[in-house]
Amino acid sequence: MDKNLPPPAANIVDSLGLRRVYEGVYLKRVYESAALSGARRAVTSAYVLAARVAPSRLHRLDCDELWHFYAGQPLHIYTFGQDGVRSQVLGVNVARGENPLVAIPRGVIFGAAVAGFNDWCLFGCTCAPGFQPEGCEFFAAGSPALASFTGHAELIRHLTFGGA
């Protein structure tokens, strides 16, 4: 059991067999379609648990991704695109503007964070075509791809490696 996680989150990590990706983020691929899209699986899906100690870092995928809320606290998802920085909240309280499903189009830079220090969120990610590690690009705070978002320097630092 990970002693750095609150007990409910640590229990979920153990029960679902999630593996640490980096501090505070745990993942397990749970589905790969038999169907192919070119040379890759048409669809893949994974469980992910993110804790406040380490948000889902800024990255860009070469596939569309759907995020599904399962348990814990709402997750703030930030997208960095041509229309600026947008925020959506993955959660179940639709009266407060939360969404139980959030779609991230391929090619968009995005990251996510749980609001509270001891908070955590269990969610699912479904990718189409299926996720491949070589189709995922992570970003550092000084990346040229983030240069036009100077008004969001603190958020970028928080959502990049070494920033939080």
Sequence and secondary structure as in RCSB ss.txt:
>XXXX:A:sequence
MDKNLPPPAANIVDSLGLRRVYEGVYLKRVYESAALSGARRAVTSAYVLAARVAPSRLHRLDCDELWHFYAGQPL
HIYTFGQDGVRSQVLGVNVARGENPLVAIPRGVIFGAAVAGFNDWCLFGCTCAPGFQPEGCEFFAAGSPALASFT
GHAELIRHLTFGGA
>XXXX:A:secstr
  TTS HHHHHHHHHHT EEEETTEEEEEEEE SSEETTEES EEEEEEEETTB EEEEEESSEEEEEEEEES E
EEEEEETTEEEEEEESS GGGT BSEEEE TT EEEEEESSTT EEEEEEEEES   GGGEEE  TT GGGTT G
GGHHHHHHTSTT  
